[in-house]
Amino acid sequence: MRRFLLFFIITSVYFSVAAGQDKLISNEVIMTRIKYGLDFMYNYEFKKADSLFRIIENEIPNHPVVPFLEGLSIFWQNAPLNPNNSDAVNMFIQKMKKSAALSDEVMKSGDDYIEGSFFSLVAHAMQMMYYADNDQIIKVIKHIPYSYRRVVKAFDLKDAFKEYKFFTGLYSYYIEAYPEAHPAYKPLLIFLHKGSRIEGLKELNWIANNSVFMKAEGLFFLHHIYLSYECNPRMALNYAEQLHELYPDNTFYLVHLIFNLFVVNDYEKAAELIPMLEQQKKSDDFAQMMELIFNGMIEELVNHNYKVSEKLYKKGIEMAVEFNPRVDTYTALAYAGLSRIYEREGMVKLAKENKKIAFGKTDYPCILE
């Protein structure tokens, strides 16, 4: 994933403080329904989630949260969502556009401003992340309708609606971590509002422990940050385990837990979890692709059956074409495995070629070093 691009998204989102009455965040009944609906959705129990979302739609039919939840459900029902699935992509984008449009109407009217600005932000951010994850960078840039000078005002809103801590936490962390990892960008960021890696992680942890809307995303970003910028896979594993414990039927989170277990060399536990992917692979091509790659790693790293491992890696890479570039991080594991196999066999050129491909595809280069 190109999650680092969210850094540019966050520095361009629109915020402004204004007074208003909030119909959603003060309604405990609806917020509870949303919480349970999201928990069902993230656990791939889509029928249960959609039933709750329909109840919410009947209660607040013109609220931007309704199309946002519908779009999010489409996103996860088709995860990993990519351009090859044009029907699902179009439905997802249209739902998010509708949520953003309703949010803009709310903000213009002056009613429920905090909620309107929040859902405008998340609806735009979800679209941007989809485009970023699929290397459609021009669409990311064109999609940014907001100016930097207002992002700082987000920090004034988080006390009124603590879900904003997801965005202020990301900003605080990335504004410091990104230029450290990419020094060429430092001159461009010198005049921007300062952040704090420590404060950013603190706020993301608050989201992971307390949020209704952004809990799963908060946990996943923490997992991503510790695997990439912090290069601390043991800490990352903590968040991957929490995600799997909360949402055991979520294939995507299961994949990241197994992924992380391989990174910390816990092959035994990884092997115990792979059968859970095998149970889903008949109806889920993504699960089948990952089952091939992970079994390839078991054959290589545990059983030392290099010929079988090579075949499994290549089959996994072949299946990944359907999802590219969305699954580059996962195929990087297969290319790294092929590189090790070819190096053992004295095929130096092939080993170097596959290693280069692996490093070019992953968001987590430190785990391949």
Secondary structure, DSSP 8 states (H G I E B T S, - for coil): --GGGHHHHHTT----------SSTT-HHHHHHHHHHHHHHHTT-HHHHHHHHHHHHHHSTT-THHHHHHHHHHHHHT-S--TT-HHHHHHHHHHHHHHHHHHHHHHHHTTTHHHHHHHHHHHHHHHHHHHHHTT-HHHHHHH----GGGGGGHHHHTTTSGGGHHHHHHHHHHHHHHHHH-GGGHHHHTTS----HHHHHHHHHHHHHH-SSSHHHHHHHHHHHHHTTS--HHHHHHHHHHHHHH-TT-HHHHHHHHHHHHHTT-HHHHHHHHHHHHHHTTT-HHHHHHHHHHHHHHHHHTS--HHHHHHHHHHHHHHHTTTTTTTHHHHHHHHHHHHHHHHHTT-HHHHHHHHHHHHHH-S-GGGT-
